[in-house]
Amino acid sequence: MADVYKEADQLFDEYQFRNCHELLLKQTDRGFETLWRLCRVVYSLSRELVSDPGKAKQFAACILEGYGYAVRALETSPDASAAHKYYAIFLAEKSGIEGLRQRVLQLSTILGHLKRATELNPAEPFGWFLLGRFYYKLAELPWFQRKLIHTFTTDIPDATFADALQCFERAEQVAANFFALNHLLLGQAYLAVKDVKSAKHYLELAANQTAPRTADDLEAQREAKAILRTL
């Protein structure tokens, strides 16, 4: 299987997500090493669908497929960072599809798995990005949405923009310039705490990518340019 994983990793690194997915699906060995790679590539495939309303059914199917792999990965290797990371990712997406109530009820569970992922592997930058994005999205909720959420549950994690910044900065310390969306969200978080100089630095990094390759790269570039035009 080592050769298969090497090929799968190479295809993934070359952004050949569909070929990587097909290769992994052919494997009869569905141990952890196969499962977490399936999670990774299915998530990447889902990112190509998420912004297109006409592909909502495909997106939902992709998320359910990934969620199934994530559940099994966590059952197989409960002490693996990647298992917690991908379980959190797909639980968040799945509960979002199921509606606001389910998403709210799963917030603490999602946060717990994101924290565990960073504890188990603090040298993995994407885990820090995901934790920062979780904090950022909670911190930016206006009061009336928080009030609505409280109608479903009082078990809502505390989150501030400072929490988000700490995670995004940690991701950069671990692997500088690893992900354009991390630059975008660093810029947005710094704007939220009124640090325009730092915000512009990171927004310019996101906007001035020389070779955006993925849907996330393009989203980061587009949104960063739009924000910079307002500054």
N, C-alpha and C positions, 0 to 999 in steps of 0.2 A: 504493500500500500504506500510505501514511502515515495515511490516514483509517481504514483497517482496524485498524492498530496503536493509533490513538487510541481507537477504540471498544473494542478488546480490553482496553486498559489501564483504561478507565473501568469496564467490566463487572467486571474483576478487583477494582478498588478498591471497588466496590459489593458485593463478595462474591457476585457472580453467576457462580460458577465454571463451572457447566455451560454456560451461555450463552456464556461466553468460550471455553470449550473447543470448542464446536460452531462458533463463528465462525472460529477458527483452523484447524480441520480442513478447512474449505471452501476454504482458500487453496491455490492450486497452487504458489505461491512458497514453497519450503521452505528459504529461506536462513536465516542465523543469527538475524535479527530475529524470524522466525516460530518457529524452533526453541527459542530460549531462553524465549519466552513460552509455548510448549507445555509445556516443562519446568516452568515456574512453576505453571501452572494444574493440570497433572496431579499435581504434588506436593501442591497444596492439596486436590485431590479425594481423594487417597490418605489424607490426614490425617483425613478424615471416615469412613474405612473401617477404619483400623488397630486401633481398640479393640473392634471387633465380631467375635468369632470366627466368627459365621455368615456374614461377608462376606470370609473369608480368600481365596477364589478371586478375587473382584472386586479385592481389594487387590493380590494377586499380579499380576493382569493389568494393573492400573494402573501398578505399578512397572515391569513389563517394557515397557510402552508408553513410559513416561518415560525408561527407560534407553536405548531406541532413539533417542529424540530427543537425549538428552544425548551419546551417542556421536557422532552426526552434528554436533552443535553444536561439540564439541571438535575434530573433524576440520576443520570449516569455519573456526573462529576459535580457534586454539590460544592466542592471546594475549588472549583475552577472559576477564575475571574470572568472568562468569556461566557460561561454558562449564565452567570448572574446578569451580565451586560445585555446579552441578547434576549434573555427572558424579560428584562425590564423594557427593552425596546419594543418587543412584540406585544407584551401585555398592554403597554401604553397605546400602541396603534390599534390593537383589537378592541380595547375598551372605548377608544374614541369612535370607532365604527359603530359600537353598540349604543352610543348615546352619552349625553352629558352625565347622567346619574352614574352609570357604570364607570366612566372615566374618573369622576370625583371619588367614588368609593375605593378605587384602586390606587389613589395617589400615594398613600403611605407605603403600600406594598411596593410600588414602583421605586420610590425613594430608597427603601431599604435595600433593594437589590442593586441599585446604582451605587450606593455607598459601599456595599459589600464588594462589588466589582473593583472599586478603586482601592479598597483595603487589601484585597488579594493580589492586585497587580498595580501598584502605584506608578509604575514606569510605562503604563499604556495610556497614551494621550487621549484616545477617543472616549475612554471611560470618564475622564475628567471633563471633556467637552459635554458629554451627555448629562452629567450631574450639574454642570453649570447651566445648561439650557433648561433643565428642570427648574432650578432655582429662579432663573430669569423669567420664565413664563409665569411662575407663581407670583413673583414680585411685581410684575407689570399689570396684574389683574386690578381693575378699578373696584372701588368699594361695593358697587351694586352687584357686581359679579360674585364677589366674595360673600355677600349677603345671600345671593341665590344658592351658592354652593353650600352654605350652612343649613339650607333646608334639607339637604341630603345627608350631611354628616358634619360633626364637629371635629372629626379627626383630620384636620388639614395641617400639613407641615408648615412650619414657619420658614420664610424665605425672604431674603433681601437682595438688592443688586450687589451689595458687597460680597455676599455669599457666592453669587454667580461669577463676579470678577475674580475672586480667589481661585475658583475652579478653572476658568478660562486661562488665567495666567499660569496656573500649574501645568495645564496642557502645553502651553508654549514653552515652559521651562523644560518639560520632558522631551518635546520634539518641536522645535521652532518651525513655524510656517508649514505645519503638517496638514492643515485643513483650512480652506478659505472661509468656511462658515464660522470657524472659531474666530477668525479676524473680524468678520461681520458682527458677531455677537459681542465681541470685546468692544468694538466701536459703539454699538448700541447701549451696552451696559455703562460705558464711560459717559456717554451722553446723559444717561439717566441719573448719574451722580454729578453732573455738571462739569465734567472734565473734558472740555471740548478739544483741547490740544491732543490728549491721548486718544480720544475718539477718532479724530481725523487721521492720526497715524495708522490705526488699524483699518479704518474704512478705506484708506488709500491702498493699503496692501491688498484688500479684497477686491477693490475696483480695478487695480492695475495688474491683475493676473495676466501673464503672457500667454498661457495655454490652458484655459479652462477645459476640463475633459468630461466632467460628470454633470448631472442635473443640479447637484448641490453647488458645484463650482459656479455654474452659470447663474443660479439663484443668488449666491453671495455677491457676485459681480454686479448683477442688475440692481439689487437692493442697495448696495454700497454706493453706487453711482447716483441713485435717486436721493439718498440721504445727503451725500456731499453737495448736491445742487442746492440744498436748502440751508447749508451752513455759510 
